[in-house]
């Protein structure tokens, strides 16, 4: 992961690295692997978001509703493109190749970084 995306919270950085690896795989996979990997990416994202939400709830994170809303929006969008890709695979490929990485980066920089700073300020070990 690039320095700009590293939050220096190891469990969060590990989840983000896993997502990036999955995204790299889906971007370069043979077409018969695309939809199964897309499902895997959605499932990974659900688990990732549930993990973060658990942390926020357990530690009374001040901006958790904004973060939860962002999660719901990103996951909803991902599921929308998956549904469209079932009929038009190129629609899904466009999302994966043109939007997913950018949205991932923005989420880390604008949203996850707030949680990371909160955890560091409160000296919360995960």
N, CA, C and O atoms as a GROMACS GRO file, in nm:
protein
  504
    1UNK      N    1   0.085  -0.117   0.000
    1UNK     CA    2   0.000   0.000   0.000
    1UNK      C    3   0.090   0.124   0.000
    1UNK      O    4   0.197   0.124   0.061
    2UNK      N    5   0.046   0.227  -0.068
    2UNK     CA    6   0.125   0.350  -0.073
    2UNK      C    7   0.118   0.422   0.061
    2UNK      O    8   0.027   0.401   0.140
    3UNK      N    9   0.217   0.507   0.085
    3UNK     CA   10   0.222   0.581   0.212
    3UNK      C   11   0.098   0.667   0.234
    3UNK      O   12   0.053   0.682   0.347
    4UNK      N   13   0.043   0.723   0.126
    4UNK     CA   14  -0.074   0.809   0.141
    4UNK      C   15  -0.195   0.734   0.194
    4UNK      O   16  -0.284   0.794   0.253
    5UNK      N   17  -0.199   0.602   0.174
    5UNK     CA   18  -0.312   0.521   0.219
    5UNK      C   19  -0.286   0.447   0.349
    5UNK      O   20  -0.378   0.392   0.408
    6UNK      N   21  -0.163   0.446   0.394
    6UNK     CA   22  -0.128   0.375   0.516
    6UNK      C   23  -0.175   0.454   0.638
    6UNK      O   24  -0.140   0.571   0.656
    7UNK      N   25  -0.255   0.389   0.722
    7UNK     CA   26  -0.309   0.455   0.841
    7UNK      C   27  -0.226   0.428   0.966
    7UNK      O   28  -0.248   0.491   1.070
    8UNK      N   29  -0.134   0.336   0.957
    8UNK     CA   30  -0.049   0.296   1.069
    8UNK      C   31  -0.130   0.237   1.185
    8UNK      O   32  -0.093   0.251   1.301
    9UNK      N   33  -0.240   0.173   1.150
    9UNK     CA   34  -0.317   0.088   1.241
    9UNK      C   35  -0.314  -0.048   1.171
    9UNK      O   36  -0.386  -0.069   1.073
   10UNK      N   37  -0.233  -0.140   1.221
   10UNK     CA   38  -0.202  -0.261   1.145
   10UNK      C   39  -0.324  -0.340   1.099
   10UNK      O   40  -0.328  -0.384   0.984
   11UNK      N   41  -0.424  -0.358   1.185
   11UNK     CA   42  -0.539  -0.438   1.143
   11UNK      C   43  -0.619  -0.369   1.033
   11UNK      O   44  -0.674  -0.435   0.945
   12UNK      N   45  -0.626  -0.237   1.036
   12UNK     CA   46  -0.695  -0.163   0.931
   12UNK      C   47  -0.614  -0.168   0.802
   12UNK      O   48  -0.670  -0.191   0.694
   13UNK      N   49  -0.484  -0.148   0.812
   13UNK     CA   50  -0.398  -0.153   0.693
   13UNK      C   51  -0.401  -0.292   0.629
   13UNK      O   52  -0.399  -0.304   0.507
   14UNK      N   53  -0.407  -0.396   0.711
   14UNK     CA   54  -0.415  -0.533   0.657
   14UNK      C   55  -0.544  -0.553   0.579
   14UNK      O   56  -0.542  -0.611   0.470
   15UNK      N   57  -0.656  -0.506   0.632
   15UNK     CA   58  -0.784  -0.518   0.561
   15UNK      C   59  -0.778  -0.442   0.428
   15UNK      O   60  -0.828  -0.490   0.326
   16UNK      N   61  -0.718  -0.325   0.430
   16UNK     CA   62  -0.707  -0.246   0.308
   16UNK      C   63  -0.616  -0.314   0.206
   16UNK      O   64  -0.645  -0.313   0.087
   17UNK      N   65  -0.507  -0.373   0.254
   17UNK     CA   66  -0.418  -0.448   0.163
   17UNK      C   67  -0.491  -0.566   0.100
   17UNK      O   68  -0.474  -0.594  -0.019
   18UNK      N   69  -0.572  -0.635   0.179
   18UNK     CA   70  -0.649  -0.748   0.126
   18UNK      C   71  -0.742  -0.702   0.016
   18UNK      O   72  -0.754  -0.767  -0.088
   19UNK      N   73  -0.809  -0.588   0.038
   19UNK     CA   74  -0.899  -0.536  -0.064
   19UNK      C   75  -0.822  -0.501  -0.191
   19UNK      O   76  -0.865  -0.534  -0.302
   20UNK      N   77  -0.708  -0.434  -0.175
   20UNK     CA   78  -0.628  -0.396  -0.292
   20UNK      C   79  -0.581  -0.518  -0.370
   20UNK      O   80  -0.580  -0.517  -0.493
   21UNK      N   81  -0.543  -0.622  -0.301
   21UNK     CA   82  -0.501  -0.745  -0.368
   21UNK      C   83  -0.617  -0.807  -0.444
   21UNK      O   84  -0.601  -0.852  -0.558
   22UNK      N   85  -0.733  -0.810  -0.383
   22UNK     CA   86  -0.851  -0.863  -0.450
   22UNK      C   87  -0.888  -0.779  -0.572
   22UNK      O   88  -0.924  -0.832  -0.676
   23UNK      N   89  -0.878  -0.648  -0.558
   23UNK     CA   90  -0.906  -0.558  -0.670
   23UNK      C   91  -0.808  -0.583  -0.785
   23UNK      O   92  -0.848  -0.586  -0.901
   24UNK      N   93  -0.680  -0.600  -0.753
   24UNK     CA   94  -0.580  -0.628  -0.856
   24UNK      C   95  -0.613  -0.759  -0.928
   24UNK      O   96  -0.602  -0.769  -1.051
   25UNK      N   97  -0.654  -0.858  -0.851
   25UNK     CA   98  -0.689  -0.988  -0.911
   25UNK      C   99  -0.808  -0.975  -1.004
   25UNK      O  100  -0.806  -1.029  -1.114
   26UNK      N  101  -0.911  -0.904  -0.961
   26UNK     CA  102  -1.031  -0.894  -1.043
   26UNK      C  103  -1.005  -0.809  -1.168
   26UNK      O  104  -1.066  -0.833  -1.272
   27UNK      N  105  -0.917  -0.712  -1.159
   27UNK     CA  106  -0.886  -0.629  -1.275
   27UNK      C  107  -0.813  -0.706  -1.384
   27UNK      O  108  -0.822  -0.669  -1.501
   28UNK      N  109  -0.742  -0.810  -1.349
   28UNK     CA  110  -0.662  -0.881  -1.448
   28UNK      C  111  -0.706  -1.026  -1.470
   28UNK      O  112  -0.636  -1.103  -1.536
   29UNK      N  113  -0.819  -1.063  -1.416
   29UNK     CA  114  -0.862  -1.203  -1.424
   29UNK      C  115  -0.922  -1.238  -1.560
   29UNK      O  116  -0.968  -1.149  -1.633
   30UNK      N  117  -0.923  -1.367  -1.594
   30UNK     CA  118  -0.996  -1.412  -1.712
   30UNK      C  119  -1.145  -1.386  -1.693
   30UNK      O  120  -1.193  -1.382  -1.579
   31UNK      N  121  -1.218  -1.370  -1.801
   31UNK     CA  122  -1.358  -1.330  -1.789
   31UNK      C  123  -1.443  -1.429  -1.712
   31UNK      O  124  -1.541  -1.388  -1.649
   32UNK      N  125  -1.410  -1.558  -1.712
   32UNK     CA  126  -1.491  -1.654  -1.637
   32UNK      C  127  -1.472  -1.643  -1.486
   32UNK      O  128  -1.552  -1.696  -1.409
   33UNK      N  129  -1.367  -1.575  -1.443
   33UNK     CA  130  -1.342  -1.554  -1.300
   33UNK      C  131  -1.396  -1.421  -1.250
   33UNK      O  132  -1.402  -1.397  -1.129
   34UNK      N  133  -1.437  -1.334  -1.342
   34UNK     CA  134  -1.476  -1.198  -1.304
   34UNK      C  135  -1.593  -1.196  -1.205
   34UNK      O  136  -1.582  -1.135  -1.099
   35UNK      N  137  -1.703  -1.259  -1.238
   35UNK     CA  138  -1.821  -1.253  -1.150
   35UNK      C  139  -1.796  -1.320  -1.015
   35UNK      O  140  -1.835  -1.264  -0.912
   36UNK      N  141  -1.733  -1.438  -1.010
   36UNK     CA  142  -1.703  -1.496  -0.878
   36UNK      C  143  -1.612  -1.406  -0.793
   36UNK      O  144  -1.630  -1.396  -0.672
   37UNK      N  145  -1.514  -1.342  -0.857
   37UNK     CA  146  -1.427  -1.251  -0.782
   37UNK      C  147  -1.502  -1.124  -0.739
   37UNK      O  148  -1.473  -1.068  -0.633
   38UNK      N  149  -1.596  -1.081  -0.820
   38UNK     CA  150  -1.678  -0.966  -0.783
   38UNK      C  151  -1.759  -1.000  -0.657
   38UNK      O  152  -1.768  -0.918  -0.566
   39UNK      N  153  -1.815  -1.118  -0.652
   39UNK     CA  154  -1.888  -1.163  -0.532
   39UNK      C  155  -1.794  -1.167  -0.413
   39UNK      O  156  -1.829  -1.123  -0.303
   40UNK      N  157  -1.674  -1.219  -0.434
   40UNK     CA  158  -1.575  -1.225  -0.326
   40UNK      C  159  -1.541  -1.085  -0.276
   40UNK      O  160  -1.524  -1.064  -0.156
   41UNK      N  161  -1.530  -0.989  -0.368
   41UNK     CA  162  -1.500  -0.852  -0.328
   41UNK      C  163  -1.614  -0.793  -0.246
   41UNK      O  164  -1.589  -0.723  -0.148
   42UNK      N  165  -1.737  -0.820  -0.283
   42UNK     CA  166  -1.852  -0.770  -0.207
   42UNK      C  167  -1.851  -0.831  -0.066
   42UNK      O  168  -1.872  -0.761   0.032
   43UNK      N  169  -1.828  -0.961  -0.058
   43UNK     CA  170  -1.826  -1.028   0.073
   43UNK      C  171  -1.712  -0.975   0.160
   43UNK      O  172  -1.729  -0.952   0.279
   44UNK      N  173  -1.596  -0.956   0.099
   44UNK     CA  174  -1.483  -0.899   0.174
   44UNK      C  175  -1.518  -0.760   0.225
   44UNK      O  176  -1.486  -0.725   0.339
   45UNK      N  177  -1.581  -0.681   0.142
   45UNK     CA  178  -1.618  -0.544   0.180
   45UNK      C  179  -1.718  -0.545   0.295
   45UNK      O  180  -1.706  -0.465   0.387
   46UNK      N  181  -1.816  -0.634   0.290
   46UNK     CA  182  -1.912  -0.645   0.400
   46UNK      C  183  -1.841  -0.678   0.531
   46UNK      O  184  -1.868  -0.616   0.634
   47UNK      N  185  -1.751  -0.775   0.526
   47UNK     CA  186  -1.676  -0.814   0.647
   47UNK      C  187  -1.588  -0.700   0.695
   47UNK      O  188  -1.580  -0.672   0.815
   48UNK      N  189  -1.523  -0.634   0.603
   48UNK     CA  190  -1.434  -0.521   0.635
   48UNK      C  191  -1.514  -0.410   0.705
   48UNK      O  192  -1.473  -0.359   0.809
   49UNK      N  193  -1.627  -0.374   0.646
   49UNK     CA  194  -1.708  -0.268   0.704
   49UNK      C  195  -1.764  -0.308   0.839
   49UNK      O  196  -1.769  -0.226   0.931
   50UNK      N  197  -1.807  -0.432   0.854
   50UNK     CA  198  -1.860  -0.480   0.984
   50UNK      C  199  -1.750  -0.472   1.090
   50UNK      O  200  -1.776  -0.436   1.204
   51UNK      N  201  -1.628  -0.507   1.052
   51UNK     CA  202  -1.514  -0.499   1.143
   51UNK      C  203  -1.493  -0.355   1.191
   51UNK      O  204  -1.478  -0.331   1.310
   52UNK      N  205  -1.491  -0.261   1.097
   52UNK     CA  206  -1.472  -0.121   1.134
   52UNK      C  207  -1.588  -0.070   1.221
   52UNK      O  208  -1.566   0.003   1.317
   53UNK      N  209  -1.709  -0.109   1.186
   53UNK     CA  210  -1.826  -0.062   1.261
   53UNK      C  211  -1.824  -0.116   1.403
   53UNK      O  212  -1.867  -0.048   1.496
   54UNK      N  213  -1.775  -0.237   1.420
   54UNK     CA  214  -1.761  -0.294   1.553
   54UNK      C  215  -1.662  -0.211   1.636
   54UNK      O  216  -1.688  -0.182   1.753
   55UNK      N  217  -1.552  -0.173   1.575
   55UNK     CA  218  -1.452  -0.090   1.642
   55UNK      C  219  -1.514   0.043   1.683
   55UNK      O  220  -1.496   0.090   1.795
   56UNK      N  221  -1.588   0.104   1.590
   56UNK     CA  222  -1.649   0.235   1.619
   56UNK      C  223  -1.751   0.225   1.732
   56UNK      O  224  -1.753   0.310   1.821
   57UNK      N  225  -1.834   0.123   1.729
   57UNK     CA  226  -1.934   0.105   1.834
   57UNK      C  227  -1.868   0.078   1.970
   57UNK      O  228  -1.910   0.134   2.071
   58UNK      N  229  -1.767  -0.005   1.972
   58UNK     CA  230  -1.700  -0.043   2.096
   58UNK      C  231  -1.626   0.074   2.160
   58UNK      O  232  -1.604   0.075   2.281
   59UNK      N  233  -1.588   0.173   2.078
   59UNK     CA  234  -1.506   0.284   2.130
   59UNK      C  235  -1.576   0.419   2.123
   59UNK      O  236  -1.511   0.523   2.138
   60UNK      N  237  -1.707   0.418   2.102
   60UNK     CA  238  -1.786   0.542   2.098
   60UNK      C  239  -1.725   0.647   2.005
   60UNK      O  240  -1.706   0.762   2.044
   61UNK      N  241  -1.695   0.605   1.883
   61UNK     CA  242  -1.637   0.696   1.784
   61UNK      C  243  -1.736   0.808   1.753
   61UNK      O  244  -1.851   0.781   1.720
   62UNK      N  245  -1.692   0.932   1.762
   62UNK     CA  246  -1.777   1.049   1.748
   62UNK      C  247  -1.841   1.066   1.611
   62UNK      O  248  -1.948   1.126   1.600
   63UNK      N  249  -1.779   1.014   1.505
   63UNK     CA  250  -1.831   1.034   1.369
   63UNK      C  251  -1.879   0.903   1.308
   63UNK      O  252  -1.871   0.883   1.187
   64UNK      N  253  -1.929   0.814   1.393
   64UNK     CA  254  -1.963   0.682   1.341
   64UNK      C  255  -2.081   0.685   1.244
   64UNK      O  256  -2.083   0.606   1.150
   65UNK      N  257  -2.178   0.772   1.265
   65UNK     CA  258  -2.293   0.772   1.173
   65UNK      C  259  -2.251   0.811   1.031
   65UNK      O  260  -2.297   0.750   0.934
   66UNK      N  261  -2.166   0.910   1.019
   66UNK     CA  262  -2.114   0.949   0.887
   66UNK      C  263  -2.039   0.832   0.823
   66UNK      O  264  -2.054   0.806   0.703
   67UNK      N  265  -1.959   0.763   0.904
   67UNK     CA  266  -1.882   0.651   0.854
   67UNK      C  267  -1.974   0.536   0.813
   67UNK      O  268  -1.955   0.476   0.707
   68UNK      N  269  -2.075   0.507   0.895
   68UNK     CA  270  -2.172   0.402   0.862
   68UNK      C  271  -2.245   0.436   0.732
   68UNK      O  272  -2.265   0.349   0.647
   69UNK      N  273  -2.285   0.561   0.718
   69UNK     CA  274  -2.355   0.604   0.596
   69UNK      C  275  -2.267   0.586   0.473
   69UNK      O  276  -2.314   0.543   0.367
   70UNK      N  277  -2.141   0.618   0.486
   70UNK     CA  278  -2.045   0.600   0.376
   70UNK      C  279  -2.033   0.452   0.340
   70UNK      O  280  -2.031   0.416   0.223
   71UNK      N  281  -2.025   0.368   0.441
   71UNK     CA  282  -2.018   0.224   0.416
   71UNK      C  283  -2.142   0.176   0.340
   71UNK      O  284  -2.130   0.103   0.242
   72UNK      N  285  -2.257   0.217   0.386
   72UNK     CA  286  -2.382   0.176   0.321
   72UNK      C  287  -2.386   0.223   0.176
   72UNK      O  288  -2.429   0.148   0.088
   73UNK      N  289  -2.341   0.344   0.151
   73UNK     CA  290  -2.340   0.398   0.016
   73UNK      C  291  -2.243   0.321  -0.075
   73UNK      O  292  -2.279   0.283  -0.186
   74UNK      N  293  -2.121   0.299  -0.027
   74UNK     CA  294  -2.021   0.228  -0.108
   74UNK      C  295  -2.063   0.084  -0.136
   74UNK      O  296  -2.049   0.036  -0.248
   75UNK      N  297  -2.115   0.017  -0.036
   75UNK     CA  298  -2.157  -0.121  -0.055
   75UNK      C  299  -2.278  -0.128  -0.147
   75UNK      O  300  -2.287  -0.216  -0.233
   76UNK      N  301  -2.372  -0.035  -0.131
   76UNK     CA  302  -2.488  -0.030  -0.219
   76UNK      C  303  -2.448  -0.009  -0.364
   76UNK      O  304  -2.503  -0.072  -0.454
   77UNK      N  305  -2.352   0.078  -0.386
   77UNK     CA  306  -2.303   0.103  -0.521
   77UNK      C  307  -2.236  -0.021  -0.580
   77UNK      O  308  -2.258  -0.056  -0.696
   78UNK      N  309  -2.155  -0.086  -0.499
   78UNK     CA  310  -2.086  -0.207  -0.543
   78UNK      C  311  -2.187  -0.315  -0.582
   78UNK      O  312  -2.173  -0.381  -0.685
   79UNK      N  313  -2.289  -0.333  -0.499
   79UNK     CA  314  -2.392  -0.433  -0.528
   79UNK      C  315  -2.473  -0.395  -0.652
   79UNK      O  316  -2.512  -0.483  -0.729
   80UNK      N  317  -2.498  -0.267  -0.671
   80UNK     CA  318  -2.569  -0.219  -0.790
   80UNK      C  319  -2.492  -0.256  -0.917
   80UNK      O  320  -2.550  -0.309  -1.012
   81UNK      N  321  -2.362  -0.229  -0.917
   81UNK     CA  322  -2.281  -0.260  -1.035
   81UNK      C  323  -2.268  -0.411  -1.056
   81UNK      O  324  -2.262  -0.457  -1.170
   82UNK      N  325  -2.266  -0.487  -0.948
   82UNK     CA  326  -2.264  -0.632  -0.962
   82UNK      C  327  -2.392  -0.680  -1.030
   82UNK      O  328  -2.387  -0.762  -1.122
   83UNK      N  329  -2.507  -0.630  -0.985
   83UNK     CA  330  -2.635  -0.670  -1.046
   83UNK      C  331  -2.639  -0.635  -1.194
   83UNK      O  332  -2.683  -0.716  -1.276
   84UNK      N  333  -2.593  -0.517  -1.229
   84UNK     CA  334  -2.590  -0.476  -1.370
   84UNK      C  335  -2.493  -0.564  -1.450
   84UNK      O  336  -2.519  -0.596  -1.566
   85UNK      N  337  -2.382  -0.601  -1.387
   85UNK     CA  338  -2.281  -0.681  -1.457
   85UNK      C  339  -2.329  -0.822  -1.489
   85UNK      O  340  -2.276  -0.887  -1.578
   86UNK      N  341  -2.430  -0.868  -1.418
   86UNK     CA  342  -2.483  -1.001  -1.447
   86UNK      C  343  -2.542  -1.007  -1.588
   86UNK      O  344  -2.539  -1.111  -1.653
   87UNK      N  345  -2.595  -0.895  -1.633
   87UNK     CA  346  -2.652  -0.888  -1.768
   87UNK      C  347  -2.554  -0.826  -1.868
   87UNK      O  348  -2.550  -0.865  -1.985
   88UNK      N  349  -2.477  -0.732  -1.821
   88UNK     CA  350  -2.381  -0.661  -1.905
   88UNK      C  351  -2.245  -0.661  -1.836
   88UNK      O  352  -2.213  -0.566  -1.765
   89UNK      N  353  -2.164  -0.764  -1.855
   89UNK     CA  354  -2.036  -0.773  -1.786
   89UNK      C  355  -1.947  -0.649  -1.801
   89UNK      O  356  -1.873  -0.614  -1.709
   90UNK      N  357  -1.954  -0.584  -1.916
   90UNK     CA  358  -1.870  -0.465  -1.936
   90UNK      C  359  -1.907  -0.352  -1.840
   90UNK      O  360  -1.822  -0.269  -1.806
   91UNK      N  361  -2.032  -0.349  -1.796
   91UNK     CA  362  -2.076  -0.250  -1.698
   91UNK      C  363  -1.999  -0.270  -1.567
   91UNK      O  364  -1.952  -0.174  -1.506
   92UNK      N  365  -1.987  -0.395  -1.526
   92UNK     CA  366  -1.912  -0.428  -1.406
   92UNK      C  367  -1.764  -0.403  -1.422
   92UNK      O  368  -1.698  -0.353  -1.330
   93UNK      N  369  -1.711  -0.438  -1.539
   93UNK     CA  370  -1.568  -0.414  -1.566
   93UNK      C  371  -1.535  -0.266  -1.558
   93UNK      O  372  -1.430  -0.227  -1.507
   94UNK      N  373  -1.625  -0.184  -1.610
   94UNK     CA  374  -1.604  -0.040  -1.605
   94UNK      C  375  -1.595   0.009  -1.461
   94UNK      O  376  -1.508   0.089  -1.427
   95UNK      N  377  -1.685  -0.038  -1.378
   95UNK     CA  378  -1.682   0.000  -1.235
   95UNK      C  379  -1.550  -0.043  -1.172
   95UNK      O  380  -1.484   0.037  -1.106
   96UNK      N  381  -1.513  -0.167  -1.193
   96UNK     CA  382  -1.390  -0.221  -1.132
   96UNK      C  383  -1.268  -0.146  -1.183
   96UNK      O  384  -1.181  -0.108  -1.104
   97UNK      N  385  -1.259  -0.124  -1.313
   97UNK     CA  386  -1.139  -0.065  -1.371
   97UNK      C  387  -1.132   0.087  -1.360
   97UNK      O  388  -1.023   0.144  -1.354
   98UNK      N  389  -1.247   0.154  -1.358
   98UNK     CA  390  -1.246   0.300  -1.364
   98UNK      C  391  -1.285   0.371  -1.233
   98UNK      O  392  -1.252   0.488  -1.216
   99UNK      N  393  -1.354   0.302  -1.142
   99UNK     CA  394  -1.407   0.371  -1.025
   99UNK      C  395  -1.368   0.311  -0.890
   99UNK      O  396  -1.344   0.385  -0.795
  100UNK      N  397  -1.360   0.180  -0.881
  100UNK     CA  398  -1.344   0.116  -0.751
  100UNK      C  399  -1.219   0.161  -0.676
  100UNK      O  400  -1.226   0.191  -0.557
  101UNK      N  401  -1.106   0.168  -0.743
  101UNK     CA  402  -0.982   0.209  -0.676
  101UNK      C  403  -0.991   0.353  -0.627
  101UNK      O  404  -0.951   0.384  -0.515
  102UNK      N  405  -1.043   0.441  -0.710
  102UNK     CA  406  -1.055   0.581  -0.671
  102UNK      C  407  -1.148   0.597  -0.549
  102UNK      O  408  -1.117   0.672  -0.457
  103UNK      N  409  -1.258   0.527  -0.550
  103UNK     CA  410  -1.352   0.534  -0.436
  103UNK      C  411  -1.288   0.478  -0.310
  103UNK      O  412  -1.306   0.533  -0.201
  104UNK      N  413  -1.214   0.370  -0.323
  104UNK     CA  414  -1.142   0.309  -0.212
  104UNK      C  415  -1.043   0.410  -0.152
  104UNK      O  416  -1.039   0.430  -0.031
  105UNK      N  417  -0.963   0.472  -0.238
  105UNK     CA  418  -0.865   0.569  -0.191
  105UNK      C  419  -0.932   0.686  -0.119
  105UNK      O  420  -0.888   0.726  -0.011
  106UNK      N  421  -1.037   0.740  -0.179
  106UNK     CA  422  -1.106   0.853  -0.116
  106UNK      C  423  -1.164   0.815   0.020
  106UNK      O  424  -1.163   0.895   0.113
  107UNK      N  425  -1.216   0.693   0.030
  107UNK     CA  426  -1.273   0.648   0.157
  107UNK      C  427  -1.165   0.643   0.266
  107UNK      O  428  -1.187   0.687   0.379
  108UNK      N  429  -1.049   0.589   0.232
  108UNK     CA  430  -0.941   0.582   0.331
  108UNK      C  431  -0.896   0.722   0.371
  108UNK      O  432  -0.885   0.752   0.490
  109UNK      N  433  -0.870   0.807   0.273
  109UNK     CA  434  -0.816   0.940   0.301
  109UNK      C  435  -0.917   1.029   0.374
  109UNK      O  436  -0.879   1.101   0.467
  110UNK      N  437  -1.043   1.025   0.334
  110UNK     CA  438  -1.142   1.117   0.390
  110UNK      C  439  -1.219   1.061   0.510
  110UNK      O  440  -1.264   1.138   0.594
  111UNK      N  441  -1.234   0.931   0.519
  111UNK     CA  442  -1.321   0.873   0.622
  111UNK      C  443  -1.241   0.786   0.721
  111UNK      O  444  -1.245   0.812   0.841
  112UNK      N  445  -1.171   0.685   0.670
  112UNK     CA  446  -1.098   0.596   0.761
  112UNK      C  447  -0.989   0.668   0.838
  112UNK      O  448  -0.959   0.630   0.951
  113UNK      N  449  -0.930   0.769   0.779
  113UNK     CA  450  -0.823   0.842   0.848
  113UNK      C  451  -0.874   0.908   0.976
  113UNK      O  452  -0.800   0.920   1.074
  114UNK      N  453  -1.001   0.951   0.977
  114UNK     CA  454  -1.060   1.009   1.099
  114UNK      C  455  -1.064   0.904   1.211
  114UNK      O  456  -1.029   0.932   1.326
  115UNK      N  457  -1.107   0.784   1.176
  115UNK     CA  458  -1.112   0.677   1.275
  115UNK      C  459  -0.972   0.643   1.324
  115UNK      O  460  -0.951   0.624   1.444
  116UNK      N  461  -0.877   0.636   1.234
  116UNK     CA  462  -0.739   0.605   1.274
  116UNK      C  463  -0.684   0.712   1.369
  116UNK      O  464  -0.621   0.678   1.469
  117UNK      N  465  -0.707   0.838   1.339
  117UNK     CA  466  -0.661   0.945   1.428
  117UNK      C  467  -0.727   0.935   1.565
  117UNK      O  468  -0.661   0.952   1.668
  118UNK      N  469  -0.855   0.907   1.567
  118UNK     CA  470  -0.930   0.890   1.692
  118UNK      C  471  -0.868   0.777   1.775
  118UNK      O  472  -0.842   0.794   1.894
  119UNK      N  473  -0.844   0.664   1.713
  119UNK     CA  474  -0.786   0.550   1.785
  119UNK      C  475  -0.647   0.582   1.839
  119UNK      O  476  -0.613   0.545   1.951
  120UNK      N  477  -0.568   0.652   1.760
  120UNK     CA  478  -0.433   0.690   1.805
  120UNK      C  479  -0.440   0.790   1.918
  120UNK      O  480  -0.368   0.778   2.017
  121UNK      N  481  -0.527   0.892   1.905
  121UNK     CA  482  -0.541   0.993   2.011
  121UNK      C  483  -0.586   0.933   2.143
  121UNK      O  484  -0.540   0.973   2.250
  122UNK      N  485  -0.675   0.836   2.135
  122UNK     CA  486  -0.728   0.770   2.257
  122UNK      C  487  -0.638   0.656   2.303
  122UNK      O  488  -0.663   0.592   2.405
  123UNK      N  489  -0.530   0.630   2.225
  123UNK     CA  490  -0.436   0.523   2.255
  123UNK      C  491  -0.507   0.387   2.268
  123UNK      O  492  -0.481   0.307   2.358
  124UNK      N  493  -0.598   0.365   2.173
  124UNK     CA  494  -0.673   0.240   2.168
  124UNK      C  495  -0.596   0.140   2.083
  124UNK      O  496  -0.567   0.166   1.966
  125UNK      N  497  -0.562   0.028   2.142
  125UNK     CA  498  -0.490  -0.079   2.074
  125UNK      C  499  -0.591  -0.178   2.018
  125UNK      O  500  -0.683  -0.219   2.088
  126UNK      N  501  -0.574  -0.217   1.894
  126UNK     CA  502  -0.663  -0.316   1.833
  126UNK      C  503  -0.591  -0.448   1.817
  126UNK      O  504  -0.649  -0.544   1.767
   0.00000   0.00000   0.00000
